Amino acid sequence: MNAALAFAAGFLWLIAANLIGMFPSKDYHWSNAYKLVAVGLPILIWIALANGLIWAGVFLAAAGSVLRWPLLHAWRWLKQFIA
């Protein structure tokens, strides 16, 4: 039951993220991206604990396809500190 609820929460998050992305925004969706990340990280941890790391990776890839610009900016920010 817990695993099914984790998947349901993940699917609802993905649907909500896609719907939010369809509406116009003055700040290019950055405020919405922060909110989605704040809600999505606990769901990712929940999926990892309930279903395993492989399914958490699948959810992370799906979330990364929705939030690709914040992911790209985070990657660039990390590269600054590494290099």
C-alpha positions as CSV (number, residue, x, y, z in Angstrom):
1,M,0.0,0.0,0.0
2,N,2.8,2.4,0.9
3,A,4.6,1.7,-2.4
4,A,1.4,2.4,-4.4
5,L,0.8,5.7,-2.5
6,A,4.4,6.8,-3.3
7,F,3.9,6.1,-7.0
8,A,0.5,7.9,-6.9
9,A,2.1,10.9,-5.3
10,G,4.9,10.9,-7.9
11,F,2.4,10.6,-10.8
12,L,0.3,13.5,-9.4
13,W,3.4,15.6,-9.0
14,L,4.3,14.9,-12.7
15,I,0.8,15.8,-13.9
16,A,0.8,19.0,-11.8
17,A,4.2,20.0,-13.0
18,N,3.2,19.5,-16.6
19,L,-0.1,21.5,-16.1
20,I,1.8,24.3,-14.4
21,G,4.2,24.4,-17.3
22,M,1.4,24.9,-19.7
23,F,0.2,28.2,-18.2
24,P,2.0,31.5,-19.0
25,S,4.2,33.0,-16.3
26,K,5.9,36.4,-16.0
27,D,9.0,35.0,-14.3
28,Y,9.5,32.1,-16.8
29,H,8.2,29.6,-14.2
30,W,11.1,30.0,-11.8
31,S,8.9,30.6,-8.7
32,N,6.8,27.5,-9.7
33,A,10.0,25.5,-10.2
34,Y,11.2,26.3,-6.6
35,K,7.8,25.1,-5.3
36,L,7.9,22.0,-7.4
37,V,11.4,21.1,-6.2
38,A,10.4,21.7,-2.6
39,V,7.5,19.2,-3.0
40,G,9.2,16.8,-5.4
41,L,12.3,16.0,-3.2
42,P,10.3,14.5,-0.3
43,I,8.3,12.5,-2.9
44,L,11.6,11.3,-4.5
45,I,12.8,10.2,-1.1
46,W,9.5,8.5,-0.4
47,I,9.7,6.6,-3.7
48,A,13.3,5.6,-3.0
49,L,12.4,4.2,0.5
50,A,9.2,2.5,-0.6
51,N,10.2,1.1,-4.0
52,G,14.0,1.2,-4.3
53,L,16.6,3.3,-6.0
54,I,15.8,2.1,-9.5
55,W,12.2,3.5,-9.3
56,A,13.5,6.6,-7.6
57,G,15.9,7.1,-10.6
58,V,13.0,6.7,-13.0
59,F,11.1,9.4,-11.1
60,L,14.2,11.6,-11.0
61,A,14.6,11.2,-14.8
62,A,10.9,12.1,-15.4
63,A,11.1,15.1,-13.0
64,G,14.4,16.2,-14.7
65,S,12.6,16.2,-18.1
66,V,10.0,18.5,-16.6
67,L,12.4,20.7,-14.7
68,R,15.2,20.7,-17.2
69,W,16.2,24.4,-16.9
70,P,16.6,24.3,-13.1
71,L,18.5,21.1,-13.5
72,L,20.8,22.7,-16.1
73,H,21.5,25.7,-13.9
74,A,22.2,23.4,-10.9
75,W,24.7,21.5,-13.0
76,R,26.5,24.6,-14.1
77,W,26.6,25.9,-10.5
78,L,28.1,22.6,-9.4
79,K,30.7,22.7,-12.2
80,Q,31.9,26.0,-11.0
81,F,32.9,24.6,-7.7
82,I,34.4,21.4,-9.1
83,A,36.5,23.1,-11.8
